[in-house]
């Protein structure tokens, strides 16, 4: 984890149980929002935001019987 609750695309992928390419695709589709993007293109996300997304995904899967 980066400083002060900020996490990288790789960490987001791990938390959400998805591939890094899926994280990038979800950002481009507006499904995820990075906190900011570094000059080299690396996206940085807020850890709490991603935990909320993970909880929403888990609830959605539960509701769909997955």
mmCIF file as Biopython writes it, N, C-alpha, C and O atoms, coordinates in Angstrom:
data_model
#
loop_
_atom_site.group_PDB
_atom_site.id
_atom_site.type_symbol
_atom_site.label_atom_id
_atom_site.label_alt_id
_atom_site.label_comp_id
_atom_site.label_asym_id
_atom_site.label_entity_id
_atom_site.label_seq_id
_atom_site.pdbx_PDB_ins_code
_atom_site.Cartn_x
_atom_site.Cartn_y
_atom_site.Cartn_z
_atom_site.occupancy
_atom_site.B_iso_or_equiv
_atom_site.auth_seq_id
_atom_site.auth_asym_id
_atom_site.pdbx_PDB_model_num
ATOM 1   N N  . UNK A ? 1  ? 0.849   -1.178  0.000   1.0 0.0 1  A 1 
ATOM 2   C CA . UNK A ? 1  ? 0.000   0.000   0.000   1.0 0.0 1  A 1 
ATOM 3   C C  . UNK A ? 1  ? 0.892   1.237   0.000   1.0 0.0 1  A 1 
ATOM 4   O O  . UNK A ? 1  ? 1.912   1.291   0.688   1.0 0.0 1  A 1 
ATOM 5   N N  . UNK A ? 2  ? 0.485   2.221   -0.783  1.0 0.0 2  A 1 
ATOM 6   C CA . UNK A ? 2  ? 1.224   3.476   -0.814  1.0 0.0 2  A 1 
ATOM 7   C C  . UNK A ? 2  ? 0.862   4.288   0.429   1.0 0.0 2  A 1 
ATOM 8   O O  . UNK A ? 2  ? 0.119   3.805   1.284   1.0 0.0 2  A 1 
ATOM 9   N N  . UNK A ? 3  ? 1.365   5.490   0.538   1.0 0.0 3  A 1 
ATOM 10  C CA . UNK A ? 3  ? 1.142   6.295   1.731   1.0 0.0 3  A 1 
ATOM 11  C C  . UNK A ? 3  ? -0.311  6.721   1.883   1.0 0.0 3  A 1 
ATOM 12  O O  . UNK A ? 3  ? -1.021  6.957   0.905   1.0 0.0 3  A 1 
ATOM 13  N N  . UNK A ? 4  ? -0.722  6.810   3.126   1.0 0.0 4  A 1 
ATOM 14  C CA . UNK A ? 4  ? -2.026  7.347   3.515   1.0 0.0 4  A 1 
ATOM 15  C C  . UNK A ? 4  ? -3.216  6.724   2.814   1.0 0.0 4  A 1 
ATOM 16  O O  . UNK A ? 4  ? -4.082  7.440   2.311   1.0 0.0 4  A 1 
ATOM 17  N N  . UNK A ? 5  ? -3.275  5.398   2.771   1.0 0.0 5  A 1 
ATOM 18  C CA . UNK A ? 5  ? -4.448  4.714   2.263   1.0 0.0 5  A 1 
ATOM 19  C C  . UNK A ? 5  ? -4.622  4.720   0.760   1.0 0.0 5  A 1 
ATOM 20  O O  . UNK A ? 5  ? -5.720  4.479   0.258   1.0 0.0 5  A 1 
ATOM 21  N N  . UNK A ? 6  ? -3.558  4.991   0.046   1.0 0.0 6  A 1 
ATOM 22  C CA . UNK A ? 6  ? -3.617  4.974   -1.420  1.0 0.0 6  A 1 
ATOM 23  C C  . UNK A ? 6  ? -3.046  3.648   -1.908  1.0 0.0 6  A 1 
ATOM 24  O O  . UNK A ? 6  ? -2.048  3.167   -1.373  1.0 0.0 6  A 1 
ATOM 25  N N  . UNK A ? 7  ? -3.674  3.056   -2.919  1.0 0.0 7  A 1 
ATOM 26  C CA . UNK A ? 7  ? -3.232  1.761   -3.415  1.0 0.0 7  A 1 
ATOM 27  C C  . UNK A ? 7  ? -3.103  1.779   -4.939  1.0 0.0 7  A 1 
ATOM 28  O O  . UNK A ? 7  ? -3.690  2.617   -5.623  1.0 0.0 7  A 1 
ATOM 29  N N  . UNK A ? 8  ? -2.323  0.834   -5.445  1.0 0.0 8  A 1 
ATOM 30  C CA . UNK A ? 8  ? -2.039  0.748   -6.868  1.0 0.0 8  A 1 
ATOM 31  C C  . UNK A ? 8  ? -3.057  -0.144  -7.585  1.0 0.0 8  A 1 
ATOM 32  O O  . UNK A ? 8  ? -3.884  -0.804  -6.956  1.0 0.0 8  A 1 
ATOM 33  N N  . UNK A ? 9  ? -2.975  -0.145  -8.893  1.0 0.0 9  A 1 
ATOM 34  C CA . UNK A ? 9  ? -3.841  -0.985  -9.726  1.0 0.0 9  A 1 
ATOM 35  C C  . UNK A ? 9  ? -3.676  -2.453  -9.366  1.0 0.0 9  A 1 
ATOM 36  O O  . UNK A ? 9  ? -4.663  -3.187  -9.313  1.0 0.0 9  A 1 
ATOM 37  N N  . UNK A ? 10 ? -2.464  -2.888  -9.120  1.0 0.0 10 A 1 
ATOM 38  C CA . UNK A ? 10 ? -2.210  -4.280  -8.750  1.0 0.0 10 A 1 
ATOM 39  C C  . UNK A ? 10 ? -2.920  -4.636  -7.453  1.0 0.0 10 A 1 
ATOM 40  O O  . UNK A ? 10 ? -3.511  -5.710  -7.341  1.0 0.0 10 A 1 
ATOM 41  N N  . UNK A ? 11 ? -2.866  -3.745  -6.477  1.0 0.0 11 A 1 
ATOM 42  C CA . UNK A ? 11 ? -3.532  -3.987  -5.195  1.0 0.0 11 A 1 
ATOM 43  C C  . UNK A ? 11 ? -5.053  -3.979  -5.355  1.0 0.0 11 A 1 
ATOM 44  O O  . UNK A ? 11 ? -5.750  -4.764  -4.713  1.0 0.0 11 A 1 
ATOM 45  N N  . UNK A ? 12 ? -5.562  -3.100  -6.202  1.0 0.0 12 A 1 
ATOM 46  C CA . UNK A ? 12 ? -6.998  -3.067  -6.482  1.0 0.0 12 A 1 
ATOM 47  C C  . UNK A ? 12 ? -7.435  -4.397  -7.081  1.0 0.0 12 A 1 
ATOM 48  O O  . UNK A ? 12 ? -8.438  -4.975  -6.662  1.0 0.0 12 A 1 
ATOM 49  N N  . UNK A ? 13 ? -6.681  -4.877  -8.059  1.0 0.0 13 A 1 
ATOM 50  C CA . UNK A ? 13 ? -7.008  -6.147  -8.705  1.0 0.0 13 A 1 
ATOM 51  C C  . UNK A ? 13 ? -7.044  -7.276  -7.687  1.0 0.0 13 A 1 
ATOM 52  O O  . UNK A ? 13 ? -7.941  -8.117  -7.734  1.0 0.0 13 A 1 
ATOM 53  N N  . UNK A ? 14 ? -6.090  -7.311  -6.773  1.0 0.0 14 A 1 
ATOM 54  C CA . UNK A ? 14 ? -6.041  -8.344  -5.745  1.0 0.0 14 A 1 
ATOM 55  C C  . UNK A ? 14 ? -7.267  -8.267  -4.838  1.0 0.0 14 A 1 
ATOM 56  O O  . UNK A ? 14 ? -7.913  -9.281  -4.579  1.0 0.0 14 A 1 
ATOM 57  N N  . UNK A ? 15 ? -7.586  -7.070  -4.359  1.0 0.0 15 A 1 
ATOM 58  C CA . UNK A ? 15 ? -8.724  -6.890  -3.446  1.0 0.0 15 A 1 
ATOM 59  C C  . UNK A ? 15 ? -10.032 -7.294  -4.114  1.0 0.0 15 A 1 
ATOM 60  O O  . UNK A ? 15 ? -10.876 -7.939  -3.493  1.0 0.0 15 A 1 
ATOM 61  N N  . UNK A ? 16 ? -10.201 -6.915  -5.379  1.0 0.0 16 A 1 
ATOM 62  C CA . UNK A ? 16 ? -11.455 -7.194  -6.075  1.0 0.0 16 A 1 
ATOM 63  C C  . UNK A ? 16 ? -11.482 -8.587  -6.713  1.0 0.0 16 A 1 
ATOM 64  O O  . UNK A ? 16 ? -12.524 -9.030  -7.196  1.0 0.0 16 A 1 
ATOM 65  N N  . UNK A ? 17 ? -10.344 -9.270  -6.713  1.0 0.0 17 A 1 
ATOM 66  C CA . UNK A ? 17 ? -10.281 -10.610 -7.296  1.0 0.0 17 A 1 
ATOM 67  C C  . UNK A ? 17 ? -10.419 -10.612 -8.806  1.0 0.0 17 A 1 
ATOM 68  O O  . UNK A ? 17 ? -11.014 -11.514 -9.395  1.0 0.0 17 A 1 
ATOM 69  N N  . UNK A ? 18 ? -9.853  -9.573  -9.422  1.0 0.0 18 A 1 
ATOM 70  C CA . UNK A ? 18 ? -9.921  -9.440  -10.877 1.0 0.0 18 A 1 
ATOM 71  C C  . UNK A ? 18 ? -8.525  -9.203  -11.428 1.0 0.0 18 A 1 
ATOM 72  O O  . UNK A ? 18 ? -7.581  -8.991  -10.667 1.0 0.0 18 A 1 
ATOM 73  N N  . UNK A ? 19 ? -8.395  -9.238  -12.729 1.0 0.0 19 A 1 
ATOM 74  C CA . UNK A ? 19 ? -7.135  -9.001  -13.413 1.0 0.0 19 A 1 
ATOM 75  C C  . UNK A ? 19 ? -6.849  -7.500  -13.486 1.0 0.0 19 A 1 
ATOM 76  O O  . UNK A ? 19 ? -7.776  -6.689  -13.491 1.0 0.0 19 A 1 
ATOM 77  N N  . UNK A ? 20 ? -5.572  -7.132  -13.542 1.0 0.0 20 A 1 
ATOM 78  C CA . UNK A ? 20 ? -5.213  -5.709  -13.672 1.0 0.0 20 A 1 
ATOM 79  C C  . UNK A ? 20 ? -5.816  -5.088  -14.923 1.0 0.0 20 A 1 
ATOM 80  O O  . UNK A ? 20 ? -6.207  -3.920  -14.912 1.0 0.0 20 A 1 
ATOM 81  N N  . UNK A ? 21 ? -5.895  -5.865  -16.001 1.0 0.0 21 A 1 
ATOM 82  C CA . UNK A ? 21 ? -6.488  -5.353  -17.241 1.0 0.0 21 A 1 
ATOM 83  C C  . UNK A ? 21 ? -7.965  -5.020  -17.027 1.0 0.0 21 A 1 
ATOM 84  O O  . UNK A ? 21 ? -8.483  -4.078  -17.626 1.0 0.0 21 A 1 
ATOM 85  N N  . UNK A ? 22 ? -8.630  -5.780  -16.187 1.0 0.0 22 A 1 
ATOM 86  C CA . UNK A ? 22 ? -10.039 -5.501  -15.878 1.0 0.0 22 A 1 
ATOM 87  C C  . UNK A ? 22 ? -10.164 -4.203  -15.098 1.0 0.0 22 A 1 
ATOM 88  O O  . UNK A ? 22 ? -11.091 -3.427  -15.329 1.0 0.0 22 A 1 
ATOM 89  N N  . UNK A ? 23 ? -9.241  -3.962  -14.180 1.0 0.0 23 A 1 
ATOM 90  C CA . UNK A ? 23 ? -9.239  -2.687  -13.441 1.0 0.0 23 A 1 
ATOM 91  C C  . UNK A ? 23 ? -9.152  -1.531  -14.430 1.0 0.0 23 A 1 
ATOM 92  O O  . UNK A ? 23 ? -9.925  -0.575  -14.355 1.0 0.0 23 A 1 
ATOM 93  N N  . UNK A ? 24 ? -8.210  -1.628  -15.350 1.0 0.0 24 A 1 
ATOM 94  C CA . UNK A ? 24 ? -8.022  -0.572  -16.352 1.0 0.0 24 A 1 
ATOM 95  C C  . UNK A ? 24 ? -9.274  -0.404  -17.206 1.0 0.0 24 A 1 
ATOM 96  O O  . UNK A ? 24 ? -9.700  0.719   -17.475 1.0 0.0 24 A 1 
ATOM 97  N N  . UNK A ? 25 ? -9.854  -1.506  -17.625 1.0 0.0 25 A 1 
ATOM 98  C CA . UNK A ? 25 ? -11.075 -1.442  -18.438 1.0 0.0 25 A 1 
ATOM 99  C C  . UNK A ? 25 ? -12.216 -0.794  -17.647 1.0 0.0 25 A 1 
ATOM 100 O O  . UNK A ? 25 ? -12.956 0.030   -18.184 1.0 0.0 25 A 1 
ATOM 101 N N  . UNK A ? 26 ? -12.355 -1.166  -16.383 1.0 0.0 26 A 1 
ATOM 102 C CA . UNK A ? 26 ? -13.413 -0.582  -15.556 1.0 0.0 26 A 1 
ATOM 103 C C  . UNK A ? 26 ? -13.211 0.918   -15.373 1.0 0.0 26 A 1 
ATOM 104 O O  . UNK A ? 26 ? -14.183 1.672   -15.321 1.0 0.0 26 A 1 
ATOM 105 N N  . UNK A ? 27 ? -11.959 1.357   -15.276 1.0 0.0 27 A 1 
ATOM 106 C CA . UNK A ? 27 ? -11.692 2.800   -15.179 1.0 0.0 27 A 1 
ATOM 107 C C  . UNK A ? 27 ? -12.139 3.478   -16.476 1.0 0.0 27 A 1 
ATOM 108 O O  . UNK A ? 27 ? -12.812 4.507   -16.439 1.0 0.0 27 A 1 
ATOM 109 N N  . UNK A ? 28 ? -11.768 2.909   -17.603 1.0 0.0 28 A 1 
ATOM 110 C CA . UNK A ? 28 ? -12.128 3.505   -18.901 1.0 0.0 28 A 1 
ATOM 111 C C  . UNK A ? 28 ? -13.633 3.490   -19.133 1.0 0.0 28 A 1 
ATOM 112 O O  . UNK A ? 28 ? -14.162 4.357   -19.828 1.0 0.0 28 A 1 
ATOM 113 N N  . UNK A ? 29 ? -14.336 2.496   -18.547 1.0 0.0 29 A 1 
ATOM 114 C CA . UNK A ? 29 ? -15.797 2.413   -18.677 1.0 0.0 29 A 1 
ATOM 115 C C  . UNK A ? 29 ? -16.524 3.242   -17.623 1.0 0.0 29 A 1 
ATOM 116 O O  . UNK A ? 29 ? -17.751 3.331   -17.649 1.0 0.0 29 A 1 
ATOM 117 N N  . UNK A ? 30 ? -15.784 3.849   -16.697 1.0 0.0 30 A 1 
ATOM 118 C CA . UNK A ? 30 ? -16.395 4.661   -15.654 1.0 0.0 30 A 1 
ATOM 119 C C  . UNK A ? 30 ? -16.882 3.875   -14.456 1.0 0.0 30 A 1 
ATOM 120 O O  . UNK A ? 30 ? -17.566 4.431   -13.597 1.0 0.0 30 A 1 
ATOM 121 N N  . UNK A ? 31 ? -16.548 2.592   -14.375 1.0 0.0 31 A 1 
ATOM 122 C CA . UNK A ? 31 ? -16.993 1.764   -13.256 1.0 0.0 31 A 1 
ATOM 123 C C  . UNK A ? 31 ? -16.113 1.936   -12.019 1.0 0.0 31 A 1 
ATOM 124 O O  . UNK A ? 31 ? -16.561 1.673   -10.903 1.0 0.0 31 A 1 
ATOM 125 N N  . UNK A ? 32 ? -14.886 2.369   -12.203 1.0 0.0 32 A 1 
ATOM 126 C CA . UNK A ? 32 ? -13.962 2.677   -11.109 1.0 0.0 32 A 1 
ATOM 127 C C  . UNK A ? 32 ? -13.367 4.051   -11.367 1.0 0.0 32 A 1 
ATOM 128 O O  . UNK A ? 32 ? -13.201 4.475   -12.511 1.0 0.0 32 A 1 
ATOM 129 N N  . UNK A ? 33 ? -13.051 4.735   -10.274 1.0 0.0 33 A 1 
ATOM 130 C CA . UNK A ? 33 ? -12.457 6.060   -10.407 1.0 0.0 33 A 1 
ATOM 131 C C  . UNK A ? 33 ? -11.165 6.126   -9.591  1.0 0.0 33 A 1 
ATOM 132 O O  . UNK A ? 33 ? -11.193 6.019   -8.364  1.0 0.0 33 A 1 
ATOM 133 N N  . UNK A ? 34 ? -10.038 6.300   -10.275 1.0 0.0 34 A 1 
ATOM 134 C CA . UNK A ? 34 ? -8.789  6.453   -9.528  1.0 0.0 34 A 1 
ATOM 135 C C  . UNK A ? 34 ? -8.760  7.805   -8.816  1.0 0.0 34 A 1 
ATOM 136 O O  . UNK A ? 34 ? -9.378  8.772   -9.261  1.0 0.0 34 A 1 
ATOM 137 N N  . UNK A ? 35 ? -8.043  7.850   -7.724  1.0 0.0 35 A 1 
ATOM 138 C CA . UNK A ? 35 ? -7.860  9.113   -6.997  1.0 0.0 35 A 1 
ATOM 139 C C  . UNK A ? 35 ? -7.056  10.082  -7.868  1.0 0.0 35 A 1 
ATOM 140 O O  . UNK A ? 35 ? -7.376  11.267  -7.964  1.0 0.0 35 A 1 
ATOM 141 N N  . UNK A ? 36 ? -6.004  9.550   -8.502  1.0 0.0 36 A 1 
ATOM 142 C CA . UNK A ? 36 ? -5.214  10.327  -9.443  1.0 0.0 36 A 1 
ATOM 143 C C  . UNK A ? 36 ? -4.364  9.379   -10.281 1.0 0.0 36 A 1 
ATOM 144 O O  . UNK A ? 36 ? -4.234  8.196   -9.969  1.0 0.0 36 A 1 
ATOM 145 N N  . UNK A ? 37 ? -3.796  9.917   -11.337 1.0 0.0 37 A 1 
ATOM 146 C CA . UNK A ? 37 ? -2.914  9.152   -12.216 1.0 0.0 37 A 1 
ATOM 147 C C  . UNK A ? 37 ? -1.550  9.823   -12.229 1.0 0.0 37 A 1 
ATOM 148 O O  . UNK A ? 37 ? -1.441  11.036  -12.411 1.0 0.0 37 A 1 
ATOM 149 N N  . UNK A ? 38 ? -0.516  9.024   -12.035 1.0 0.0 38 A 1 
ATOM 150 C CA . UNK A ? 38 ? 0.847   9.547   -12.029 1.0 0.0 38 A 1 
ATOM 151 C C  . UNK A ? 38 ? 1.294   9.865   -13.454 1.0 0.0 38 A 1 
ATOM 152 O O  . UNK A ? 38 ? 0.658   9.443   -14.420 1.0 0.0 38 A 1 
ATOM 153 N N  . UNK A ? 39 ? 2.367   10.594  -13.576 1.0 0.0 39 A 1 
ATOM 154 C CA . UNK A ? 39 ? 2.902   10.982  -14.875 1.0 0.0 39 A 1 
ATOM 155 C C  . UNK A ? 39 ? 3.227   9.807   -15.782 1.0 0.0 39 A 1 
ATOM 156 O O  . UNK A ? 39 ? 3.183   9.927   -17.006 1.0 0.0 39 A 1 
ATOM 157 N N  . UNK A ? 40 ? 3.559   8.658   -15.169 1.0 0.0 40 A 1 
ATOM 158 C CA . UNK A ? 40 ? 3.887   7.465   -15.954 1.0 0.0 40 A 1 
ATOM 159 C C  . UNK A ? 40 ? 2.642   6.649   -16.320 1.0 0.0 40 A 1 
ATOM 160 O O  . UNK A ? 40 ? 2.747   5.577   -16.916 1.0 0.0 40 A 1 
ATOM 161 N N  . UNK A ? 41 ? 1.450   7.171   -15.953 1.0 0.0 41 A 1 
ATOM 162 C CA . UNK A ? 41 ? 0.201   6.490   -16.285 1.0 0.0 41 A 1 
ATOM 163 C C  . UNK A ? 41 ? -0.325  5.571   -15.200 1.0 0.0 41 A 1 
ATOM 164 O O  . UNK A ? 41 ? -1.442  5.066   -15.309 1.0 0.0 41 A 1 
ATOM 165 N N  . UNK A ? 42 ? 0.460   5.345   -14.151 1.0 0.0 42 A 1 
ATOM 166 C CA . UNK A ? 42 ? 0.013   4.477   -13.062 1.0 0.0 42 A 1 
ATOM 167 C C  . UNK A ? 42 ? -1.136  5.130   -12.312 1.0 0.0 42 A 1 
ATOM 168 O O  . UNK A ? 42 ? -1.058  6.295   -11.924 1.0 0.0 42 A 1 
ATOM 169 N N  . UNK A ? 43 ? -2.198  4.368   -12.113 1.0 0.0 43 A 1 
ATOM 170 C CA . UNK A ? 43 ? -3.373  4.879   -11.405 1.0 0.0 43 A 1 
ATOM 171 C C  . UNK A ? 43 ? -3.268  4.567   -9.921  1.0 0.0 43 A 1 
ATOM 172 O O  . UNK A ? 43 ? -2.841  3.481   -9.527  1.0 0.0 43 A 1 
ATOM 173 N N  . UNK A ? 44 ? -3.660  5.527   -9.113  1.0 0.0 44 A 1 
ATOM 174 C CA . UNK A ? 44 ? -3.650  5.382   -7.661  1.0 0.0 44 A 1 
ATOM 175 C C  . UNK A ? 44 ? -5.086  5.533   -7.175  1.0 0.0 44 A 1 
ATOM 176 O O  . UNK A ? 44 ? -5.799  6.452   -7.577  1.0 0.0 44 A 1 
ATOM 177 N N  . UNK A ? 45 ? -5.499  4.609   -6.299  1.0 0.0 45 A 1 
ATOM 178 C CA . UNK A ? 45 ? -6.869  4.565   -5.807  1.0 0.0 45 A 1 
ATOM 179 C C  . UNK A ? 45 ? -6.903  4.744   -4.297  1.0 0.0 45 A 1 
ATOM 180 O O  . UNK A ? 45 ? -5.933  4.446   -3.601  1.0 0.0 45 A 1 
ATOM 181 N N  . UNK A ? 46 ? -8.025  5.232   -3.806  1.0 0.0 46 A 1 
ATOM 182 C CA . UNK A ? 46 ? -8.241  5.330   -2.373  1.0 0.0 46 A 1 
ATOM 183 C C  . UNK A ? 46 ? -8.636  3.953   -1.840  1.0 0.0 46 A 1 
ATOM 184 O O  . UNK A ? 46 ? -9.567  3.333   -2.353  1.0 0.0 46 A 1 
ATOM 185 N N  . UNK A ? 47 ? -7.938  3.479   -0.822  1.0 0.0 47 A 1 
ATOM 186 C CA . UNK A ? 47 ? -8.169  2.139   -0.276  1.0 0.0 47 A 1 
ATOM 187 C C  . UNK A ? 47 ? -9.603  1.968   0.220   1.0 0.0 47 A 1 
ATOM 188 O O  . UNK A ? 47 ? -10.233 0.953   -0.075  1.0 0.0 47 A 1 
ATOM 189 N N  . UNK A ? 48 ? -10.123 2.920   0.954   1.0 0.0 48 A 1 
ATOM 190 C CA . UNK A ? 48 ? -11.485 2.829   1.482   1.0 0.0 48 A 1 
ATOM 191 C C  . UNK A ? 48 ? -12.519 2.751   0.356   1.0 0.0 48 A 1 
ATOM 192 O O  . UNK A ? 48 ? -13.490 2.001   0.451   1.0 0.0 48 A 1 
ATOM 193 N N  . UNK A ? 49 ? -12.309 3.520   -0.692  1.0 0.0 49 A 1 
ATOM 194 C CA . UNK A ? 49 ? -13.207 3.492   -1.855  1.0 0.0 49 A 1 
ATOM 195 C C  . UNK A ? 49 ? -13.233 2.096   -2.459  1.0 0.0 49 A 1 
ATOM 196 O O  . UNK A ? 49 ? -14.303 1.581   -2.784  1.0 0.0 49 A 1 
ATOM 197 N N  . UNK A ? 50 ? -12.065 1.479   -2.614  1.0 0.0 50 A 1 
ATOM 198 C CA . UNK A ? 50 ? -11.999 0.145   -3.205  1.0 0.0 50 A 1 
ATOM 199 C C  . UNK A ? 50 ? -12.634 -0.891  -2.275  1.0 0.0 50 A 1 
ATOM 200 O O  . UNK A ? 50 ? -13.273 -1.829  -2.750  1.0 0.0 50 A 1 
ATOM 201 N N  . UNK A ? 51 ? -12.472 -0.739  -0.973  1.0 0.0 51 A 1 
ATOM 202 C CA . UNK A ? 51 ? -13.149 -1.652  -0.043  1.0 0.0 51 A 1 
ATOM 203 C C  . UNK A ? 51 ? -14.662 -1.525  -0.168  1.0 0.0 51 A 1 
ATOM 204 O O  . UNK A ? 51 ? -15.376 -2.524  -0.079  1.0 0.0 51 A 1 
ATOM 205 N N  . UNK A ? 52 ? -15.155 -0.314  -0.373  1.0 0.0 52 A 1 
ATOM 206 C CA . UNK A ? 52 ? -16.595 -0.108  -0.591  1.0 0.0 52 A 1 
ATOM 207 C C  . UNK A ? 52 ? -17.042 -0.779  -1.886  1.0 0.0 52 A 1 
ATOM 208 O O  . UNK A ? 52 ? -18.102 -1.404  -1.928  1.0 0.0 52 A 1 
ATOM 209 N N  . UNK A ? 53 ? -16.242 -0.654  -2.938  1.0 0.0 53 A 1 
ATOM 210 C CA . UNK A ? 53 ? -16.560 -1.304  -4.217  1.0 0.0 53 A 1 
ATOM 211 C C  . UNK A ? 53 ? -16.597 -2.823  -4.025  1.0 0.0 53 A 1 
ATOM 212 O O  . UNK A ? 53 ? -17.492 -3.495  -4.540  1.0 0.0 53 A 1 
ATOM 213 N N  . UNK A ? 54 ? -15.630 -3.359  -3.288  1.0 0.0 54 A 1 
ATOM 214 C CA . UNK A ? 54 ? -15.573 -4.804  -3.035  1.0 0.0 54 A 1 
ATOM 215 C C  . UNK A ? 54 ? -16.821 -5.260  -2.286  1.0 0.0 54 A 1 
ATOM 216 O O  . UNK A ? 54 ? -17.385 -6.308  -2.602  1.0 0.0 54 A 1 
ATOM 217 N N  . UNK A ? 55 ? -17.252 -4.489  -1.306  1.0 0.0 55 A 1 
ATOM 218 C CA . UNK A ? 55 ? -18.462 -4.838  -0.549  1.0 0.0 55 A 1 
ATOM 219 C C  . UNK A ? 55 ? -19.688 -4.807  -1.456  1.0 0.0 55 A 1 
ATOM 220 O O  . UNK A ? 55 ? -20.550 -5.681  -1.369  1.0 0.0 55 A 1 
ATOM 221 N N  . UNK A ? 56 ? -19.766 -3.812  -2.314  1.0 0.0 56 A 1 
ATOM 222 C CA . UNK A ? 56 ? -20.888 -3.720  -3.261  1.0 0.0 56 A 1 
ATOM 223 C C  . UNK A ? 56 ? -20.897 -4.904  -4.213  1.0 0.0 56 A 1 
ATOM 224 O O  . UNK A ? 56 ? -21.958 -5.459  -4.500  1.0 0.0 56 A 1 
ATOM 225 N N  . UNK A ? 57 ? -19.723 -5.301  -4.707  1.0 0.0 57 A 1 
ATOM 226 C CA . UNK A ? 57 ? -19.627 -6.450  -5.610  1.0 0.0 57 A 1 
ATOM 227 C C  . UNK A ? 57 ? -20.054 -7.734  -4.899  1.0 0.0 57 A 1 
ATOM 228 O O  . UNK A ? 57 ? -20.752 -8.565  -5.480  1.0 0.0 57 A 1 
ATOM 229 N N  . UNK A ? 58 ? -19.637 -7.894  -3.644  1.0 0.0 58 A 1 
ATOM 230 C CA . UNK A ? 58 ? -20.003 -9.082  -2.881  1.0 0.0 58 A 1 
ATOM 231 C C  . UNK A ? 58 ? -21.510 -9.136  -2.655  1.0 0.0 58 A 1 
ATOM 232 O O  . UNK A ? 58 ? -22.113 -10.204 -2.759  1.0 0.0 58 A 1 
ATOM 233 N N  . UNK A ? 59 ? -22.121 -7.998  -2.348  1.0 0.0 59 A 1 
ATOM 234 C CA . UNK A ? 59 ? -23.562 -7.922  -2.154  1.0 0.0 59 A 1 
ATOM 235 C C  . UNK A ? 59 ? -24.296 -8.247  -3.446  1.0 0.0 59 A 1 
ATOM 236 O O  . UNK A ? 59 ? -25.295 -8.966  -3.440  1.0 0.0 59 A 1 
ATOM 237 N N  . UNK A ? 60 ? -23.801 -7.718  -4.539  1.0 0.0 60 A 1 
ATOM 238 C CA . UNK A ? 60 ? -24.394 -7.972  -5.851  1.0 0.0 60 A 1 
ATOM 239 C C  . UNK A ? 60 ? -24.338 -9.459  -6.195  1.0 0.0 60 A 1 
ATOM 240 O O  . UNK A ? 60 ? -25.304 -10.016 -6.716  1.0 0.0 60 A 1 
ATOM 241 N N  . UNK A ? 61 ? -23.203 -10.102 -5.904  1.0 0.0 61 A 1 
ATOM 242 C CA . UNK A ? 61 ? -23.064 -11.530 -6.170  1.0 0.0 61 A 1 
ATOM 243 C C  . UNK A ? 61 ? -23.992 -12.342 -5.283  1.0 0.0 61 A 1 
ATOM 244 O O  . UNK A ? 61 ? -24.574 -13.334 -5.723  1.0 0.0 61 A 1 
ATOM 245 N N  . UNK A ? 62 ? -24.128 -11.921 -4.035  1.0 0.0 62 A 1 
ATOM 246 C CA . UNK A ? 62 ? -25.020 -12.608 -3.105  1.0 0.0 62 A 1 
ATOM 247 C C  . UNK A ? 62 ? -26.466 -12.521 -3.574  1.0 0.0 62 A 1 
ATOM 248 O O  . UNK A ? 62 ? -27.204 -13.506 -3.528  1.0 0.0 62 A 1 
ATOM 249 N N  . UNK A ? 63 ? -26.861 -11.347 -4.022  1.0 0.0 63 A 1 
ATOM 250 C CA . UNK A ? 63 ? -28.227 -11.141 -4.517  1.0 0.0 63 A 1 
ATOM 251 C C  . UNK A ? 63 ? -28.504 -11.949 -5.775  1.0 0.0 63 A 1 
ATOM 252 O O  . UNK A ? 63 ? -29.640 -12.352 -6.021  1.0 0.0 63 A 1 
ATOM 253 N N  . UNK A ? 64 ? -27.456 -12.189 -6.578  1.0 0.0 64 A 1 
ATOM 254 C CA . UNK A ? 64 ? -27.597 -12.953 -7.810  1.0 0.0 64 A 1 
ATOM 255 C C  . UNK A ? 64 ? -27.368 -14.445 -7.595  1.0 0.0 64 A 1 
ATOM 256 O O  . UNK A ? 64 ? -27.395 -15.224 -8.547  1.0 0.0 64 A 1 
ATOM 257 N N  . UNK A ? 65 ? -27.143 -14.842 -6.346  1.0 0.0 65 A 1 
ATOM 258 C CA . UNK A ? 65 ? -26.957 -16.252 -6.029  1.0 0.0 65 A 1 
ATOM 259 C C  . UNK A ? 65 ? -25.642 -16.834 -6.500  1.0 0.0 65 A 1 
ATOM 260 O O  . UNK A ? 65 ? -25.545 -18.041 -6.721  1.0 0.0 65 A 1 
ATOM 261 N N  . UNK A ? 66 ? -24.640 -16.011 -6.657  1.0 0.0 66 A 1 
ATOM 262 C CA . UNK A ? 66 ? -23.324 -16.492 -7.115  1.0 0.0 66 A 1 
ATOM 263 C C  . UNK A ? 66 ? -22.463 -16.862 -5.937  1.0 0.0 66 A 1 
ATOM 264 O O  . UNK A ? 66 ? -21.322 -17.288 -6.117  1.0 0.0 66 A 1 
#
